[in-house]
Amino acid sequence: MSEPPKSSRREFLRGKSAAEALGSALAAPPAPLPAPTSVGVQPGSHLLSVSREAMACLFEVVFDAATYRDHTDAAVEALELASILEAQLTVYRDTSEVMQINRRAASGPVEVEEGLFRLLQRSIVLYEATGGAFDITAGRLSKVWGFHRRQGQMPSADEIAAALAMVGSQHLQLDEAARTVRFTQPGLELNLGAIGKGYSLDRIADALAASGLHDFLLHGGNSSVLARGRSDSGWSVALRHPLKPDVRLAEFSLVDQALGTSGSGTQFFHHQGQRYGHILDPRSGWPADEVLSATVIARTAEQADALSTAFYVLGLEPARAYCQQHPEISALLVTTSTAAGGVELHPINLADERWRRSVAS
């Protein structure tokens, strides 16, 4: 596997690289064992960064060392959760709990660790709320399109139909009392790539808060960001242009919020002149292509991650309708414009003081 790209820590602290990388950590083949945790100080400031590699990306927490003088060890310990949760959630290790479920749940109920069981419950709620646009059972589709191993390929109509027959969260049977999951459809496969990283950030944030650290910016691979504290000013996070990776498209100010971005700018292939991205519509079996990127701001990183994928699949108007029914959710969808290479920005439930355009679109 190729080493995942790392964003510059200095650029991240300046707000340049947060939320710029697109894609999901758990949707990539496994990285080598994480390197030792690193700690660094931004020159000219009191901001301290602690980082760790896991889930094929860099997890990093940034906080004010002048205010939290004795919390470096707590940050290091909290980030270890990223590796622990990767070992549980990834579909690229046969020993993970998710893979054990995939192997056994069609034959009978499988007992699930409580945190993962609650995550499965919430995933089903999101599946129903998005009309199936978010679906953790779409593992077969990812494989038939070749994105499971980052090697996109054009499947036949019969292959897509066969994969679709083994997709659908309605086939997940959860037993609350026994805390078990069972597949009612043989061949079903869980893949938590669109929600697992956000879930991990929420767990890490809980650990940081338990240690007494309440003001920080945390990200996983830059596409998933979680902010705590910073009074009313917020933490500044930037979004890159989906067609011009070196251009900053928009900036957000986050206060006790999370942000997730989905797009196919880094994983795609061309077939007979047509571009096919890695984010698949689990209802049709085909890559979604209505928007260029979807960014969601929500209370939790888990919600932001999952809904950014769902909104990318749903498209602009269904995403707008969802936010109308859930006013606590904000979004920024980016679509192509009539101008060559241009894009249009579509803010939904975004207060003017919490975001701004960075370039003319």
Phi, psi and omega per residue, in radians:
M1 nan 2.447 3.085
S2 -1.328 2.574 -3.126
E3 -1.190 2.345 -3.127
P4 -1.171 2.562 3.131
P5 -1.134 2.473 3.115
K6 -1.901 2.398 3.073
S7 -1.486 2.618 3.123
S8 -1.175 2.289 3.123
R9 -1.082 -0.687 -3.134
R10 -1.105 -0.758 3.122
E11 -1.121 -0.656 -3.141
F12 -1.098 -0.771 -3.114
L13 -1.176 -0.424 3.056
R14 -1.458 -0.039 3.124
G15 1.516 0.209 -3.051
K16 -1.458 -0.706 -2.937
S17 -1.809 -0.155 -3.141
A18 -1.102 2.345 3.130
A19 1.189 0.263 -3.111
E20 -1.518 -0.658 -3.104
A21 -1.331 2.377 -3.120
L22 -1.830 2.697 3.099
G23 1.949 3.134 -3.053
S24 -2.139 2.453 -3.103
A25 -1.120 -0.692 -3.067
L26 -1.413 -0.030 3.106
A27 -1.648 0.252 3.136
A28 -2.113 2.683 3.066
P29 -1.028 2.758 -3.028
P30 -1.170 2.512 3.068
A31 -1.491 2.904 2.988
P32 -1.049 2.944 3.137
L33 -0.934 2.438 -3.059
P34 -1.015 2.531 3.049
A35 -1.256 2.836 3.104
P36 -0.962 2.615 3.111
T37 -1.075 2.442 3.133
S38 -2.024 2.643 -3.137
V39 -2.248 2.363 3.132
G40 -2.573 2.704 3.127
V41 -2.007 2.324 3.085
Q42 -1.288 2.112 -3.135
P43 -0.973 2.387 3.095
G44 1.399 0.164 3.126
S45 -2.535 3.023 3.086
H46 -1.683 0.115 -3.084
L47 -1.329 2.231 3.115
L48 -1.937 2.388 3.098
S49 -2.060 2.405 3.073
V50 -2.175 2.239 -3.057
S51 -2.338 2.774 3.128
R52 -2.678 2.461 3.091
E53 -1.543 2.318 3.072
A54 -2.889 2.757 3.088
M55 0.955 0.606 3.116
A56 1.073 0.495 3.102
C57 -2.704 -3.114 3.127
L58 -1.810 2.156 2.974
F59 -1.669 2.345 -3.073
E60 -2.530 2.407 3.037
V61 -2.104 2.386 -3.113
V62 -2.150 2.314 3.122
F63 -2.644 2.943 -3.098
D64 -1.460 1.927 -3.099
A65 -1.211 -0.409 3.115
A66 -1.227 -0.587 3.126
T67 -1.472 -0.704 -3.104
Y68 -1.986 1.336 -3.017
R69 -1.232 -0.498 -2.992
D70 -2.002 0.524 -3.032
H71 -1.967 0.156 3.140
T72 -1.098 -0.798 3.138
D73 -1.094 -0.652 3.121
A74 -1.138 -0.654 3.114
A75 -1.176 -0.722 3.098
V76 -1.054 -0.785 -3.121
E77 -1.145 -0.714 -3.133
A78 -1.111 -0.686 -3.121
L79 -1.206 -0.341 3.074
E80 -1.089 -0.380 3.103
L81 -1.065 -0.520 -3.135
A82 -1.035 -0.745 3.128
S83 -1.262 -0.660 3.125
I84 -1.101 -0.776 -3.124
L85 -1.268 -0.562 3.044
E86 -1.041 -0.758 3.138
A87 -1.080 -0.448 3.129
Q88 -1.521 -0.662 -2.916
L89 -1.735 -0.393 -2.989
T90 -1.190 2.606 3.041
V91 -1.737 0.185 -3.125
Y92 -1.882 0.200 3.014
R93 -2.310 2.184 -3.119
D94 -1.091 -0.383 -3.074
T95 -1.511 -0.101 -3.094
S96 -1.204 2.722 3.131
E97 -1.131 -0.644 3.119
V98 -1.094 -0.708 3.122
M99 -1.202 -0.593 3.060
Q100 -1.122 -0.692 3.077
I101 -1.099 -0.800 -3.127
N102 -1.034 -0.610 -3.117
R103 -1.354 -0.566 -2.919
R104 -1.929 -0.407 -2.921
A105 -1.224 -0.350 3.080
A106 -1.309 -0.320 -3.126
S107 -1.633 -0.280 -3.137
G108 2.905 3.018 -3.115
P109 -1.071 2.461 3.109
V110 -2.128 2.196 3.117
E111 -1.218 2.435 -3.024
V112 -2.179 2.439 3.043
E113 -0.954 2.524 -2.947
E114 -1.038 -0.795 -3.132
G115 -1.057 -0.746 3.116
L116 -1.184 -0.667 3.125
F117 -1.071 -0.778 3.115
R118 -1.122 -0.618 3.093
L119 -1.119 -0.713 3.094
L120 -1.107 -0.701 3.108
Q121 -1.058 -0.833 -3.122
R122 -1.166 -0.567 3.110
S123 -1.138 -0.657 3.105
I124 -1.172 -0.673 3.082
V125 -1.054 -0.767 3.123
L126 -1.174 -0.641 3.073
Y127 -1.004 -0.817 -3.119
E128 -1.219 -0.701 -3.090
A129 -1.206 -0.473 -3.124
T130 -1.767 0.202 3.126
G131 1.102 0.502 3.117
G132 1.565 0.041 3.131
A133 -1.220 -0.521 3.010
F134 -1.847 2.143 -3.051
D135 -2.629 2.028 -3.107
I136 -1.388 0.028 -3.135
T137 -1.780 0.284 -3.051
A138 -1.539 0.377 -3.113
G139 -1.022 -0.673 -3.138
R140 -1.101 -0.668 3.134
L141 -1.119 -0.761 3.118
S142 -1.028 -0.655 3.136
K143 -1.219 -0.763 -3.059
V144 -1.192 -0.453 3.086
W145 -1.555 -0.068 3.094
G146 1.459 -0.006 -3.079
F147 -1.345 -0.277 3.102
H148 -0.994 -0.584 3.131
R149 -2.047 0.395 3.117
R150 0.994 0.602 3.109
Q151 -2.277 1.370 -3.060
G152 -1.008 2.473 3.138
Q153 -2.589 2.687 -3.110
M154 -1.557 1.948 3.121
P155 -1.449 2.848 3.059
S156 -1.420 2.872 3.110
A157 -1.067 -0.641 3.121
D158 -1.162 -0.661 3.124
E159 -1.170 -0.678 3.097
I160 -1.136 -0.777 3.140
A161 -1.088 -0.706 3.133
A162 -1.150 -0.685 3.117
A163 -1.189 -0.721 3.140
L164 -1.066 -0.550 3.125
A165 -1.126 -0.321 -3.141
M166 -1.971 0.546 3.118
V167 -2.248 2.474 3.068
G168 2.478 2.037 -3.120
S169 -1.205 -0.194 3.035
Q170 -1.150 -0.272 3.120
H171 -1.557 0.071 3.076
L172 -1.623 2.161 3.134
Q173 -1.976 1.943 -3.112
L174 -1.831 2.346 3.100
D175 -1.918 1.871 -3.092
E176 -1.069 -0.809 -3.068
A177 -1.127 -0.758 -3.104
A178 -1.567 -0.201 -3.090
R179 0.969 0.951 -3.122
T180 -2.199 2.800 3.038
V181 -2.216 2.492 3.081
R182 -2.408 2.482 3.076
F183 -1.629 2.177 3.063
T184 -1.561 -0.068 3.091
Q185 -2.136 1.977 3.081
P186 -1.020 2.509 3.132
G187 1.585 -0.110 3.112
L188 -1.103 2.519 3.123
E189 -2.417 2.204 3.033
L190 -1.362 2.464 2.974
N191 -2.538 1.969 -3.035
L192 -1.661 0.431 -3.079
G193 -1.060 -0.441 -3.083
A194 -1.658 0.026 -3.111
I195 -2.478 -0.364 -3.025
G196 -1.115 -0.648 -3.126
K197 -1.217 -0.728 3.087
G198 -1.095 -0.727 3.066
Y199 -1.017 -0.720 3.137
S200 -1.138 -0.725 3.098
L201 -1.067 -0.710 3.111
D202 -1.100 -0.699 3.122
R203 -1.165 -0.727 3.102
I204 -1.119 -0.742 3.128
A205 -1.071 -0.685 3.089
D206 -1.078 -0.706 3.133
A207 -1.166 -0.689 3.098
L208 -1.110 -0.772 3.124
A209 -1.105 -0.675 3.131
A210 -1.120 -0.459 3.121
S211 -1.465 -0.092 -3.134
G212 1.743 0.078 3.126
L213 -1.654 1.966 -3.010
H214 -2.107 0.017 -3.104
D215 -2.307 1.776 -3.051
F216 -2.825 2.836 2.982
L217 -2.078 2.249 -3.056
L218 -2.213 2.380 3.075
H219 -2.458 2.734 3.045
G220 -2.239 1.864 -3.134
G221 1.167 0.246 3.084
N222 1.277 -0.428 -3.131
S223 -1.432 -0.265 3.100
S224 -2.171 2.161 -3.047
V225 -2.329 2.457 3.096
L226 -2.341 2.249 -3.100
A227 -2.073 2.445 3.052
R228 -2.300 2.416 3.064
G229 1.344 -2.497 -3.070
R230 1.204 0.491 3.043
S231 0.873 -2.356 -3.122
D232 -1.617 -0.267 -3.073
S233 -1.284 -0.586 3.109
G234 1.392 2.940 3.045
W235 -1.646 2.341 -3.112
S236 -1.509 2.239 -3.141
V237 -2.283 2.379 -3.084
A238 -1.901 2.628 3.087
L239 -2.036 2.290 -3.133
R240 -1.472 2.759 3.082
H241 -1.197 2.267 -3.082
P242 -1.195 -0.353 -3.140
L243 -1.845 -0.251 -3.115
K244 -2.327 1.507 -2.986
P245 -0.974 -0.422 -3.109
D246 -1.557 0.004 -3.084
V247 -1.861 2.298 3.067
R248 -1.433 2.184 -3.042
L249 -1.625 -0.736 -3.086
A250 -2.665 2.838 3.090
E251 -2.291 2.519 -3.136
F252 -2.175 2.633 3.023
S253 -1.979 2.018 -3.056
L254 -1.855 2.270 3.053
V255 -2.232 1.934 -3.107
D256 0.875 0.858 -3.108
Q257 -2.456 2.918 3.053
A258 -2.180 2.696 -3.135
L259 -2.331 2.367 3.065
G260 -2.292 2.458 3.135
T261 -2.212 2.347 3.079
S262 -2.177 2.456 3.086
G263 -2.996 2.948 -3.101
S264 -1.944 0.500 -3.075
G265 -1.217 -0.343 -3.084
T266 -1.975 -0.287 3.135
Q267 -2.229 1.879 3.136
F268 -2.893 2.959 3.017
F269 -2.578 2.867 3.124
H270 -1.962 2.440 3.080
H271 -2.455 2.072 3.139
Q272 0.903 0.773 3.075
G273 1.409 -0.005 -3.123
Q274 -1.850 2.409 3.112
R275 -1.618 2.317 3.130
Y276 -2.173 2.061 -3.137
G277 -1.561 2.925 -2.996
H278 -1.464 -0.193 -3.140
I279 -1.519 1.960 -3.018
L280 -1.728 2.519 3.033
D281 -1.451 1.920 -3.068
P282 -1.210 -0.136 3.114
R283 -1.509 -0.604 -3.104
S284 -1.844 -0.420 -3.082
G285 1.537 0.006 -3.099
W286 -1.914 2.714 3.085
P287 -1.051 2.414 3.053
A288 -1.319 2.542 -3.061
D289 -2.601 0.287 -3.087
E290 -1.383 -0.594 -3.115
V291 -2.087 2.818 3.112
L292 -1.537 -0.647 3.061
S293 -2.758 2.702 3.120
A294 -2.319 2.138 3.109
T295 -2.022 2.327 -3.112
V296 -2.182 2.403 3.016
I297 -1.983 2.203 -3.074
A298 -2.514 3.127 -3.116
R299 -1.253 -0.627 -3.121
T300 -2.086 2.695 3.087
A301 -1.178 -0.557 3.095
E302 -1.043 -0.830 3.110
Q303 -1.110 -0.801 -3.093
A304 -1.067 -0.747 3.125
D305 -1.084 -0.917 -3.064
A306 -1.122 -0.754 -3.085
L307 -1.287 -0.497 3.071
S308 -1.118 -0.684 3.060
T309 -1.148 -0.791 -3.128
A310 -1.068 -0.741 -3.116
F311 -1.198 -0.615 3.076
Y312 -1.072 -0.696 3.126
V313 -1.270 -0.752 -3.053
L314 -1.212 -0.702 -3.038
G315 1.658 3.111 -2.929
L316 -1.097 -0.998 -3.007
E317 -1.185 -0.774 3.050
P318 -1.066 -0.612 3.087
A319 -1.147 -0.718 3.101
R320 -1.087 -0.734 3.133
A321 -1.115 -0.690 3.111
Y322 -1.066 -0.788 -3.105
C323 -1.181 -0.527 3.064
Q324 -1.124 -0.622 3.104
Q325 -1.430 -0.299 -3.138
H326 -2.290 1.355 -3.031
P327 -1.108 -0.220 3.094
E328 -1.355 -0.164 3.141
I329 -1.755 2.282 3.073
S330 -2.035 2.749 -3.111
A331 -2.683 2.751 2.978
L332 -2.354 1.945 3.107
L333 -1.796 2.436 -3.114
V334 -2.006 2.220 3.126
T335 -2.191 2.890 3.080
T336 -1.247 2.683 3.077
S337 -2.026 3.062 -3.126
T338 -1.251 -0.427 3.119
A339 -1.264 2.471 -3.126
A340 -1.050 2.146 3.133
G341 1.279 0.075 -3.107
G342 -1.572 2.840 3.120
V343 -2.359 2.769 3.044
E344 -2.031 2.418 -3.141
L345 -1.810 2.352 -3.101
H346 -2.183 1.584 3.112
P347 -1.320 2.436 3.129
I348 -2.283 2.094 -3.139
N349 1.032 0.468 3.140
L350 -1.756 2.069 3.084
A351 -1.197 2.454 -3.069
D352 -1.005 -0.614 -3.089
E353 -1.356 -0.090 -3.096
R354 -1.863 0.025 3.093
W355 -2.792 2.784 3.054
R356 -2.694 2.678 3.028
R357 -1.297 2.482 3.130
S358 -1.717 -0.485 -3.136
V359 -2.404 2.822 3.023
A360 -1.206 2.283 -3.092
S361 -1.943 nan nan
